[in-house]
Amino acid sequence: MTTDYYANANEVRLFEQAYRQRLPVMLTGPTGCGKTRLVEHMGILLNRPVVTISCHDDLTSSDLVGRFMVTGGDVVWTDGPLTRAVKAGAICYLDEVVEARHDSLAILHSLTDHRRALYLDRAGEVVQAPDTFMLVCSYNPAYRSSLKELKPSLRQRFVTLPMKYLAPERETEVIVTEAGVEPATAARLVQCATAIRTADEAFHFEPPSTRVLVTAAQLIVAGASELEAAEACILAPLSTDGAINAGLREVAVASLAADA
C-alpha cells in the first residue's frame, strides 16, 4: 500500500509551520480520516523519525518516560518511548491521547510550554528537547466517552488542526490509487460510506473510515462482489444491533452496483 498523503485543506502547511516554531500539535477528527497518515507523511517531509505511542487506560507516566529495571543483577534506568523520542529529536505521536489517564498526561506539561523539557524525577534527570523534537497528539472528539475529556488547560497548549474526511472525489482517488479498483466502483463505495456517515448522526456509531473503504476495494479486486465487500468491511464492524445492520444494508444496496 502506498504511503502517499492526500491533503484535505491546509493541514500540511500549518503542521510544518508549527514544527518550525517548535509548537506542539493536536490533530482532531473522526476515526480513519488520515490523522496517523498525516503524521507519517510529515515525518518524511521533515526528515524526522516518528515514535508512535498508542494511548490506553492503563498507560502510566512510567510507560511514557521510563523506569528502573533489573538487568544482569543491576538496577538500571530504562528510557520509555517519550524519553527516547525527546533525546532523538523525533516526532512523538500520542495516538488517541484522550484514552490515557489524566495523571499520565501531566508529564507533557513541561514539553508543551517555553521549557520544552522532560523531567525524569525518578532518574534525577532533565532532558532538554532539541529544536527538532515535536509532540503531536490526536483524538476523536465526536466519539469520546463522557468520562474522558481532555482538560482545557492541556488542549490550549497545542496548535489544534481539525481534520475531516476527504471530499468524495478525492476519497475516490485515494481508493483507486491504493487498491487498484475501477473508479466507478470506488465512487460507489464512497457514496455508500457517505450515506452511512450521515446516518451515523442518528445512531452514534463510529463512521466508516477511508481505511475500511480501501480494504473493501481490495476484496473487490480479489473477486468479491461490491455488496459482499461492503458487508464484510464496512457494515459488519459498525454495529451488532440487528435492526441497525438491516437499515445499513439497505443503504449499502442502494449505493452499490445492483448486480454486485
N, C-alpha and C positions, 0 to 999 in steps of 0.2 A: 504494500500500500504506500502511496506517495506521502511525503511529509509536507507537501505544499500547504500554505495557509491562504485562505480566501478572505480578504478584508471585508468587513461589513460597513465600516464607517471610517473614523479617524483614529481607531484604537492603536494601530501600529505606530503612527506618528506620536501620539500622546505618550505611549509606553516608552518610546525611545527618548522623548524629551524628559520624562520623569527619571529615566536612567541617567541621563547626562547631568541632571540636577541632584542626583543621589536621593531621590524620593521613593518611598515605598508605594506599591500599587495594590489596590483591591479590585479584583475582577468580579462582577456580579452578573447573574443571568441564569436562564434555565439550563437544566442538565443537557449536555451534549451540544451546546451552541458554539463550542470552539474555544473555551477558556484555556484548557490544557494545551490545545494545539497552538494557540497564540503564544503561550509561554515557551513552548519548544521552538517555535519559529523565531522568537526574539532572541533566544539563546544562540541560534545560528547566526542571526543578523548581527548581534552584538559581539559575537565570538566569545561567549561565556558559557561555561558548563552550567547545567541546570540540575539542582538537587531537589527532588520532589519528595514531600512528606505528606502521606495520606492521613488526615486527621480523623480521630475517633474518640469515643467516650473515655477510653482507658489511657489515652495519651497523657503522659506526665511531663513535667518540666525536665526531669532526668532523661526521659526518652528523647527530648529535643537537644539538650546541651551536653549530656554525658553523665557518667557515674564512675565511681571506683569499683574495680573488678579484681578478683583474684586471678593472677596469671603466673603460672610456674612457681607458685608458692609465695609470690609477692603481690601486694595490693597496689595496683596502678590505676591511674586515671585514664578512662577511655572516652574520647570525644564522641558526642552524638552528632546526628546529621546536620543540625543547625550550626553547631560549632565548626564542623568541618567545612560547611558552606561559607561561613564568615571568613575563616582563615584562608580559604582558596579564592576568595573574591568572586564567588559564584552567584548565580541567581538561585535563591532559595524559594521554592514554591510550596506553600502550605495549601493543599487542596481540601476544599470543604472545611475551612477553618472553623466554621460555626459548630462543627461536631466536637471540637476539642473542649476540654474543661476550662472554665474561666481562669482558674488558678494557674493552669499551664501556660496560658497566653500572656500572663503578666510579665514573663521573661522577655517578651517582644518590645516592651515599652522603651527600653534604653536603645534599641536598634532603630526605632521609628521616630526619634527626635534628633536634636542637634548633637547628641552624644555619639550616635552611631557606634555603640559599643555593646558587647555582650559580657555580662557579669557572671562569672562562674564562681559563685560563693563557696561551694564545697571544695573547689580546687584552689581557691585563693588567687584567681587569675582574672584579669580583664582583657578581653580580646577586642582590639580596635578594628572596626570594619574598614577594609581598604576601599578606595573610590569605586572599584569595580564591583563591589558587593551590592546586591539588590534583593530586597524582601518583597515577595509577591504572594498574595493570598487570594483565595476565591471561595465563593459560596453562592448558593441559590436562594435569594431572599424570598421568593414566592412560595417555597415549599419547606421552609424550616419549621421545626416544631415550635409551638408557642412557648415552650420552656427553654428554647435555645435561641438566644438573640445576642448578637454582638453588642457590647456596650458602646454607647455613643462616643465615650472617651477613647475607645480603641479605633472605631471607624473613622473618626476625624483625624487620625494620624496618617491616613492613607489618601493618595490620589485615587478616586474611585472611577473605574471605567465600566459603565453598564454595557452589557452585551446582549444580543438577541439573535434569533435565527436569521440566516441569510434570506434575502428576498427570493421568492420561488424560482425565478430564472437562474439566479446564482447558485442556489442549492441544487438545482437540476444539473448544472455544470459540474459541481463537485461530485455528484453521484456518478455521472458519466465518466469523469476522469479517474475516479478511484476504483470503480467497479467494472468499467468497460461495458456497461449496459447501453442499450439503444436510448437515444434522447427521449423518445416518446414514452418509453417505459419509465425512465427516471422522472419525467414530468408527472406521470400518473401517481407514482409513489409520493412525490412531493404534494400533489393535490390531496392524496389520502391523508398524509400527515398533517397538512394544514387544516383540514376539516376536523381531525381528531383534536388538534391543539385548540381549536375553537370550542369543541365540546368539553375540553378539559376545564374551561372556566366554570362549568356547572358541576362536574364530577370530582374535581380536585385530585387528579392523579398526575403522576409525572408524565409530561407530554413526550411523544416520540422524538428522539433526537436525530440529528443528521447522521450520527454514527449508526443508528439502527437502520436507517434507510439505505446506507451503503451496504450493510450486512444483508439486508433483504435483496438488494440488487445483485450481490454476489451469488446468492442462492438461485436467482433467476438466470444468471449467466450459466450456472451449473446445470440448469434444466428444470428447475421448479417453476410452477405457474406463478403469476403475479399474486393471485389470492393466497396460494399456499405460502409463499414467502412472506406476505403481509401478515398472515395469521401467526406464523411461527416467530417472526422477528419484531413485528410492530404491535399486534393485538395481544397475544398471549402474555407478554411481560407486564402489560399495563394494569390489569385488574384480575382478581379471582372471583369477582361478582358475576354470576351467570347472566343476569339481566343487562348489566353494563356491557359485557362482552358481546351479547347478541346485538345490542344497539350499535356498538362499534363495528361489528361485522357488516351491518347494513351500510354504514358509512363507507367501509372499505370496498364493498361490492359496487357501490355507486361511483366510486372514484377510479376503480381499476378496469382493466380490459374485460369486456363482457364474456369473452371466450377463453379467459385465463384458466 
